């Protein structure tokens, strides 16, 4: 069994207090002026079915719900978040949305866009996690900070639903010292010392290194996490074993591997001396899961309203 955050409770409760204002902003962006289509359909109470049209992991339920809540509608789900959307070449009914016709159509595209993107991230995250666990990796699969500006919360949420670690949420969450930080400060040791002085005891420090010598310097300086950046699979295994053996009983640290990992090649990096495998491939450029929302039409009233 693969343990994931979603197994421990409803992930909607992890969202910050500000997230609903982001939904309002997205709705405002989509309807900055008159909504003539809303005028056409009016406010008659209707129901609509959310259809899953391609296989994947369902993610983004709180965002979908809030979009329609702000449009005066309610949502009844027929599938739980984190579940597999099984289409078998057809489509799967996932939820029923009820409200005024103008509200259903006002929220439709915003809600579907969020759900499609979030589910796409969750799907690739789950796929890679299953592959790694099947191959024997017991460490952490994590995303990165290479997220879409303004859409980070949704993408990070999708990683959690898929079973991946979100990694740091922003520049204020953990201090990651990369080559530019080190070059600007003068050395790894000086950079770590400055970060510890400013960040205090509660902020972890991660250092990106290019070779084992730099890793030794970072560990000696007191880095909490050392990232082996752009190592190949063989290089990772050799360096990770060497570092863990060398520093055993002397310093506590985590080893992370990042750079160039994808769904196709991540298994070649598997080594349980590595604590974290991080990759942007689980959220950058992933294929969306296909959904549609169709207003339910009584027999004899004409065709469905297309989305």
C-alpha positions as CSV (number, residue, x, y, z in Angstrom):
1,X,0.0,0.0,0.0
2,X,1.3,3.5,-0.9
3,X,0.8,6.0,1.9
4,X,-0.3,9.5,0.8
5,X,-1.4,12.7,2.5
6,X,-5.0,12.2,1.1
7,X,-5.2,9.0,3.2
8,X,-5.0,11.0,6.4
9,X,-7.9,13.4,5.8
10,X,-9.6,15.9,3.5
11,X,-7.0,18.0,1.8
12,X,-9.3,21.0,1.5
13,X,-8.4,21.9,5.1
14,X,-4.8,22.5,4.1
15,X,-5.7,25.4,1.9
16,X,-4.8,29.0,3.2
17,X,-7.5,31.5,4.2
18,X,-6.8,33.5,1.0
19,X,-7.6,30.8,-1.5
20,X,-11.2,31.8,-2.1
21,X,-10.2,35.3,-3.1
22,X,-8.1,33.7,-5.9
23,X,-11.3,32.0,-7.2
24,X,-13.1,35.3,-7.2
25,X,-10.2,36.8,-9.2
26,X,-10.4,34.1,-11.8
27,X,-14.1,34.5,-12.2
28,X,-13.7,38.3,-12.5
29,X,-11.0,37.7,-15.2
30,X,-13.3,35.5,-17.2
31,X,-16.3,37.9,-17.0
32,X,-14.9,41.4,-16.8
33,X,-18.0,43.0,-18.3
34,X,-21.4,42.0,-19.6
35,X,-22.2,38.2,-19.9
36,X,-24.6,38.2,-22.8
37,X,-24.7,34.3,-22.7
38,X,-25.9,34.5,-19.1
39,X,-28.6,36.9,-20.2
40,X,-29.7,34.4,-22.9
41,X,-30.2,31.5,-20.5
42,X,-31.5,33.4,-17.5
43,X,-31.7,32.1,-13.9
44,X,-34.0,29.1,-14.3
45,X,-32.8,26.3,-11.9
46,X,-31.1,23.6,-13.9
47,X,-28.8,20.6,-13.2
48,X,-25.6,19.7,-15.1
49,X,-23.4,16.6,-15.1
50,X,-19.7,16.7,-14.8
51,X,-18.2,14.1,-17.1
52,X,-14.7,12.6,-17.0
53,X,-13.7,12.0,-20.6
54,X,-10.1,10.7,-20.2
55,X,-8.5,8.5,-17.6
56,X,-6.6,10.0,-14.7
57,X,-6.8,11.0,-11.0
58,X,-9.6,13.3,-9.9
59,X,-8.1,16.3,-8.1
60,X,-9.2,19.9,-7.4
61,X,-12.5,19.2,-5.8
62,X,-12.4,22.2,-3.4
63,X,-11.6,24.6,-6.2
64,X,-14.4,23.3,-8.4
65,X,-16.9,23.5,-5.5
66,X,-15.9,27.1,-4.6
67,X,-16.2,28.3,-8.2
68,X,-19.8,27.1,-8.3
69,X,-20.6,28.3,-4.8
70,X,-19.6,31.8,-5.9
71,X,-21.9,31.4,-8.9
72,X,-24.9,30.4,-6.7
73,X,-24.7,26.7,-7.4
74,X,-24.2,23.5,-5.4
75,X,-22.2,20.4,-6.3
76,X,-23.0,16.7,-5.4
77,X,-20.0,14.4,-6.1
78,X,-20.3,10.8,-7.2
79,X,-16.6,10.1,-6.9
80,X,-14.1,11.0,-4.2
81,X,-11.0,13.2,-4.7
82,X,-8.0,11.0,-5.5
83,X,-10.0,8.4,-7.2
84,X,-9.3,7.0,-10.7
85,X,-11.4,8.4,-13.5
86,X,-12.2,5.2,-15.5
87,X,-13.6,6.0,-18.9
88,X,-13.0,2.7,-20.8
89,X,-13.3,4.6,-24.1
90,X,-16.4,6.4,-23.0
91,X,-17.1,8.8,-20.2
92,X,-17.7,8.7,-16.4
93,X,-20.3,10.8,-14.5
94,X,-18.4,12.4,-11.6
95,X,-20.7,15.1,-10.2
96,X,-24.0,16.9,-10.5
97,X,-24.1,20.7,-10.3
98,X,-27.4,22.4,-9.5
99,X,-28.2,26.1,-9.8
100,X,-29.4,28.9,-12.0
101,X,-28.5,28.3,-15.7
102,X,-26.5,31.6,-15.8
103,X,-24.5,30.5,-12.8
104,X,-23.8,27.0,-14.3
105,X,-22.4,28.6,-17.5
106,X,-20.6,31.4,-15.7
107,X,-18.6,28.9,-13.6
108,X,-18.2,26.2,-16.2
109,X,-15.0,27.1,-18.0
110,X,-13.1,28.4,-14.9
111,X,-14.0,25.2,-12.9
112,X,-13.1,22.8,-15.7
113,X,-9.8,24.5,-16.4
114,X,-8.8,24.2,-12.8
115,X,-10.0,20.6,-12.5
116,X,-8.2,19.6,-15.7
117,X,-4.9,21.1,-14.7
118,X,-5.0,19.9,-11.1
119,X,-6.0,16.4,-12.1
120,X,-3.2,16.3,-14.7
121,X,-0.6,17.0,-12.1
122,X,-2.1,14.5,-9.7
123,X,-2.2,11.8,-12.4
124,X,1.5,12.1,-13.4
125,X,2.5,12.4,-9.7
126,X,0.6,9.2,-8.9
127,X,2.0,7.4,-11.9
128,X,5.6,8.1,-11.1
129,X,5.1,7.4,-7.4
130,X,3.7,3.9,-8.2
131,X,6.6,3.2,-10.6
132,X,9.1,4.2,-7.9
133,X,7.5,2.2,-5.1
134,X,7.2,-0.8,-7.5
135,X,10.9,-0.6,-8.2
136,X,11.7,-0.5,-4.5
137,X,12.3,3.1,-3.8
138,X,11.3,4.0,-0.2
139,X,12.2,7.7,-0.2
140,X,10.2,10.9,-1.0
141,X,9.0,11.9,-4.5
142,X,8.8,15.7,-4.6
143,X,7.8,18.4,-7.1
144,X,9.7,21.7,-7.4
145,X,9.0,25.5,-7.4
146,X,8.8,25.6,-11.2
147,X,5.1,26.3,-11.1
148,X,2.8,28.6,-13.1
149,X,2.7,32.1,-11.6
150,X,-0.8,32.7,-10.0
151,X,-1.6,29.0,-10.2
152,X,0.9,27.5,-7.8
153,X,-1.7,26.6,-5.1
154,X,-3.6,24.4,-7.5
155,X,-0.5,22.7,-8.9
156,X,0.9,22.0,-5.5
157,X,-2.5,20.7,-4.4
158,X,-2.5,18.3,-7.3
159,X,0.9,17.0,-6.3
160,X,-0.5,16.2,-2.8
161,X,-3.5,14.4,-4.2
162,X,-1.2,12.4,-6.4
163,X,0.9,11.4,-3.5
164,X,4.0,13.5,-4.1
165,X,5.6,16.0,-1.7
166,X,5.1,19.6,-2.6
167,X,8.7,20.6,-1.8
168,X,9.0,24.2,-0.7
169,X,6.0,26.4,-1.4
170,X,7.9,29.6,-2.0
171,X,11.2,31.5,-1.3
172,X,10.2,31.9,2.3
173,X,9.7,28.2,2.9
174,X,13.2,26.7,3.6
175,X,16.3,28.4,2.3
176,X,17.7,26.8,-0.9
177,X,21.3,28.0,-1.7
178,X,22.0,27.4,-5.4
179,X,25.1,28.1,-7.4
180,X,24.2,31.8,-7.8
181,X,23.9,32.2,-4.0
182,X,27.2,30.5,-3.5
183,X,29.1,32.4,-6.2
184,X,27.6,35.7,-4.9
185,X,28.6,35.0,-1.3
186,X,32.0,33.5,-2.1
187,X,31.8,29.9,-0.8
188,X,29.3,27.3,0.4
189,X,30.5,27.7,3.9
190,X,30.0,31.4,3.9
191,X,26.6,31.1,2.3
192,X,25.4,28.5,4.9
193,X,26.7,30.6,7.8
194,X,24.9,33.7,6.6
195,X,21.7,31.7,6.0
196,X,21.8,30.2,9.5
197,X,22.4,33.7,11.1
198,X,19.4,35.2,9.4
199,X,17.0,32.2,9.2
200,X,17.4,31.0,12.8
201,X,16.8,27.5,14.1
202,X,13.4,27.0,12.6
203,X,14.3,27.3,8.9
204,X,16.0,24.4,7.1
205,X,18.8,25.1,4.7
206,X,19.4,23.1,1.5
207,X,22.5,23.5,-0.6
208,X,22.7,22.6,-4.3
209,X,26.0,20.9,-5.2
210,X,27.7,19.8,-8.4
211,X,30.1,17.2,-7.0
212,X,31.0,15.2,-3.9
213,X,33.6,17.7,-2.7
214,X,31.0,20.5,-2.6
215,X,28.6,18.1,-0.8
216,X,31.2,17.5,1.9
217,X,31.6,21.3,2.4
218,X,27.9,21.8,2.6
219,X,27.5,19.0,5.2
220,X,30.4,20.2,7.2
221,X,28.9,23.7,7.2
222,X,25.7,22.4,8.6
223,X,23.3,22.1,5.7
224,X,20.1,20.2,6.5
225,X,19.6,18.9,3.0
226,X,22.2,18.5,0.2
227,X,20.9,18.4,-3.4
228,X,23.0,16.4,-5.9
229,X,22.2,18.4,-9.0
230,X,22.3,17.0,-12.5
231,X,24.2,13.8,-11.6
232,X,23.6,10.7,-13.8
233,X,22.1,7.6,-12.3
234,X,25.5,5.9,-11.7
235,X,27.0,9.0,-10.3
236,X,24.1,9.4,-7.9
237,X,24.5,5.9,-6.5
238,X,28.3,6.2,-6.0
239,X,28.1,9.7,-4.4
240,X,25.2,9.0,-2.2
241,X,26.7,5.8,-0.8
242,X,30.0,7.5,-0.2
243,X,28.5,10.5,1.6
244,X,26.3,8.4,3.8
245,X,29.1,6.2,4.9
246,X,31.6,9.1,5.4
247,X,29.3,11.1,7.6
248,X,27.5,8.4,9.5
249,X,27.4,9.2,13.2
250,X,28.9,12.7,12.6
251,X,26.3,14.8,10.9
252,X,22.6,14.4,10.2
253,X,21.5,15.4,6.7
254,X,19.1,14.4,3.9
255,X,20.2,13.8,0.3
256,X,18.1,15.0,-2.6
257,X,18.6,14.3,-6.2
258,X,17.2,16.6,-8.9
259,X,17.9,17.8,-12.4
260,X,16.8,15.9,-15.5
261,X,14.5,13.4,-13.8
262,X,11.4,12.4,-15.7
263,X,8.7,9.8,-15.6
264,X,10.7,7.8,-18.2
265,X,14.1,7.8,-16.5
266,X,13.5,8.3,-12.7
267,X,13.8,4.6,-12.0
268,X,17.5,4.7,-13.1
269,X,18.2,7.1,-10.2
270,X,16.7,4.8,-7.5
271,X,19.0,4.4,-4.6
272,X,17.7,4.3,-1.0
273,X,20.8,6.2,0.1
274,X,18.9,9.1,-1.6
275,X,16.1,10.5,0.6
276,X,14.3,12.7,-1.9
277,X,13.8,12.5,-5.7
278,X,12.5,15.9,-6.9
279,X,11.4,16.6,-10.4
280,X,9.4,19.3,-12.2
281,X,8.2,16.7,-14.7
282,X,5.2,15.9,-12.5
283,X,3.8,19.4,-12.9
284,X,5.4,21.2,-15.8
285,X,3.9,20.4,-19.2
286,X,1.8,17.6,-18.0
287,X,-1.2,16.5,-20.1
288,X,-4.6,17.6,-18.7
289,X,-7.4,15.2,-17.8
290,X,-10.4,15.9,-20.0
291,X,-13.7,17.0,-18.4
292,X,-16.9,18.5,-19.7
293,X,-20.0,19.9,-18.0
294,X,-23.3,19.3,-19.8
295,X,-26.7,20.8,-18.7
296,X,-29.2,18.0,-18.3
297,X,-32.1,18.5,-20.7
298,X,-35.5,16.9,-20.2
299,X,-36.8,14.8,-23.0
300,X,-38.5,16.9,-25.7
301,X,-36.7,20.1,-24.7
302,X,-34.0,20.0,-27.3
303,X,-30.3,19.1,-27.3
304,X,-27.8,19.5,-24.5
305,X,-26.1,22.9,-24.1
306,X,-22.5,22.4,-25.3
307,X,-19.5,23.5,-23.3
